[in-house]
């Protein structure tokens, strides 16, 4: 089944939202504990998965403090924006300005969450709330959000998904975050009027999700490090589209925490790229 997604219509079926709210920052900086192998878990189980640390504790501590300081003003700002919106319901000009405020608040919130994720990835620690979840439940929000962003840039965004429903065992919120990072990365690094193609297939006991684009591509020097923390911040000005270079490191951490892998290929600058996420599935199909 292939879908050209629109910013104006929901193109994927959905069921009850199973995502958990974002986890609070994990402030334990003990990065020298041994890694724990993921084990088969029953639905709704929880675990903290450790992967090999990439960064030193002092930097992680600073990032955690910055994230905490960024979050502090957000609640009163959100409350003030809500009050202004209610008080100016019949004033379109004011409502438009409040929309701008809301978008900027959301951007700061994402930055704080990115910094928190950087500390988790740096310490090799991600907290997972594991359950069985339908593939469509994981894909819907990330793909619809990316489709809207692509439409705003004049890009073509197509999705090909299996006709039969598949189930994954993992953290719905984290899986959605990883997929969101992949597709948003494609939108960010693809020029206006470009294209992004998302394809999900069942391959043996795995789900294989690929995100391909005809965007800026990746240099041979950067490609081996593309999943490292802050790797994208080392791109040249011509290659860069902004950002801290955290998103793809989170994708790798989430994939490995779920017993999966993620890879990237590119023929070089200006030649586009393809990111492939491989995750184990619960083999039996389901009605989701």
N, C-alpha and C positions, 0 to 999 in steps of 0.2 A: 504494500500500500504506500503510494507516494503522495505527499501533500505539499502544495505551495502555500505557506502560511501567510496570513494577513494580520495586520495590526488591529483589524476591526471585528474579527470573529474568532471564537474559540475553535480550533481545528482538531484538538485532541479530546477524546472522552476523558472524563475524570470521575473518581469516586471520592469517598471521604478523605479529607486531608489528614494524612498520617504523620506529618512532620512534627518533630519536637521543636520547642523554642530553642533559640541559640543557648549554648552552654555558657555559664559564667567563666570568666578567665581563670585558668588553672595557675595558681601562683607558686606551686611547688617547683623550685628550680633545681631539684636534684636530678641532673641529666646523666648520671653515670650508672643508673640501674640497668641491669640486663634487659634486652628486648624480650617481650612475651609473644609467643606464637599464638595466632588466632585459633580458637577451637570451635568445634561445632556447638552451636548454641540453640536453645529453644527460643521461640518467638518472645519478644518483649524483654529479652535479657539485656543486660548492660555490662559494659566492660571498658576499661581504659587500655588502649593498645599503644605500645611503645615501639617506635622505629628508631634506627640509629640517629643520634643527634647530629645536626649540621653546624650549629653555632654555639658560641661560648655563652655561659650563663650571664655575665655582666651585660651583654647587649640585650639578651632576652629580658632581663630585669628592667632595663631602661625602656624597652618597647612596651612592656606591660604597664609601667608607670605612665607613659605617654597615652596609651589607650585608655587608662582609667581617668586621666585628666580630661581627655577629649569627651568622654561620656558624661562627665559631671554636669556641664551646662545644657545638655540636650533635653532633659525633661522639662526644665522651666521654659526653654525656647519652644518646645512643642506645645506646652500649655498656653503660652502667650499667643502663638500663632493660631491656636484653636479659638481662643477668646476673640482675637481680631476677626477671624473668619465669621464667627457667629454675629459679631456686632456690625459687620459690613456686608451682610447677606445680600443687600440690594444695591451694592456698589461694586460693579464689575471691575473697575480699575483697581480697587483695593484687593479684591479677591485674586486678581491676577498677580499682584505683588506677593500675596500670601502663598500662592502656588510656588513662586520662586523661592520664598523662605523655606517651604516644606521640602523642596528638592535639595536645597543646600543642606538642610538638617539631615536628610537621608544620606547625602554624600558623606557628611562627617561621620554618621553612624557606621556607614560601610568602611570608612577609613579606620575607625576604632576597631571594628571586627577584623579587618585585615591585619592590623597590628597584633591583635590577640592571637589570630591564627599563626602569624609569623613566630610568636613565642612558642606556641604548641608544636609547630613543625620543627623549630630549632631545637627544642628539647626532645623531640621524638615522641611526643605524647598527644594523642587525640582521644577524647572521650566519646564512645559510641553508645547509642541506645538502639540495640539490635532488635529487629522484628522482620517478619516476612512482609514484603510490600510488592504490589504490582508495578511492572515497568512503566505503565502509563502514568501512575501516580507520581513516579519519580520524574518523568519527562515533562509533564504538562506545563508546570509553572516556568521552568527554565526556558523551554522552547517558545512558549507564548511571549515571554518577556523579551527574548532575543529577537523574535520575529517582529515585534513592535519596534525595537531599536533599529533593526535592519531596514524596515519600511521607512522609518524617518530619515534614513541615509540613502534611500533609493536603491537599496540592495535587494537581490532576489534570494529568498531564504526557503529552501525546500527540505522536506523531511520524508524519509522512507523508514517505516517501522514494520515489524512482523505483523502478519494478520492474526496469528495466535497470540494470546496473552501469555506473558512470561512473568515469573516471580523471582525476586531477588531476596536474599537474606542479608540485611544490613541496616544501617542507620539512614532512614529516609531523608532526614535533613541534610546529613553530610553528603549523601549520594547526589541529592539535588544541587547542593552547593558545588560539587565537583563538576557536574554537567553544566551548570550555569557558568562557571568559570571558563570552561572550554568554549562554549558557544559565544559568550560575550567577548572572549579573546579574539575569536574569528571576526566578529562584527567590528571590533576596535581596529584590527590590523588589516581590514579589507576596505579599499577605497569606495567612495560613492559609486553606485551603479554596478558594483562588483557582485559576486555571488558566494553564497555559503550553502553547502550541502551536508545535511546530517543524515546518517544512515545507521540503523540499528538492526542487527541480524543475530539469530541464534546459531552458534557454531559449536556443535557438540554439547558440552555442558557449560559453555560460556556464552555470555552476552558480549557482542563486539559492537561498540559504538564508535563511529568515526565522524569527525568533523573536518570537512575539507573546504578550502576557500581558494580564491585566486588573488589573494591579498599581497602584502609586502614581502612575504617569505621570510626565511631565516638563513643567516649566513652560516657557512660551514664551521666557522670558529665558534659561533654561539650555540649551534645545534646540540652539541654534547652536554651543554650546561643549561639548557632551556628550562629544566625543571628545578634548578637550584634556586634557593631563596635570593631575591633581588637580582636575578639574572637579567631580567628585561630592563632593569635600570642601567645596564651597561651597553644597551643599544646606542647606536649613533643617533644624532638628532634626526637624520633622514629616515632612520628605521623606526624611531620611537613614536608611540601614540600616547605617552603619559603612563602613569601608574607606578606602583612601587615594585613590581616584579614578584608579587606574593602569590597571585592566583594559581599559576601553574604548579608551584611548589605544593600548594594545598591539594590540587588534583592528584599529584603523585602520592602524597601522604594518605589521602582517603583511599585511593586505589589499593595501595599496599596494605592498609589496615583491614581491607575487605578481602584480602587474598588475591588481589588482581594486579594488573599492570597498566601503565600508560606509556605510549611511545609517540615520538614526533618525527616527521619526515618533511623535507623541503629540498627542492632543487636549487635553492639559493635566493638571494634578494630579488624581489619582483616576480617570483615564480610561484607564489602561494605556498600553502603548507597543509599538512594533514596530521591531525592528532587522533590516536586510536586508544580507546579505553576498553579493557577486557576485564570482565567480572564474572565470577561463577554465578550460575542461576540455580534455582530450585527447578529440577528438570520437568516435573509434571506441570502441564498447562493448567490455568485456572480461569474462572470467570471473575473478573475484577470489576 
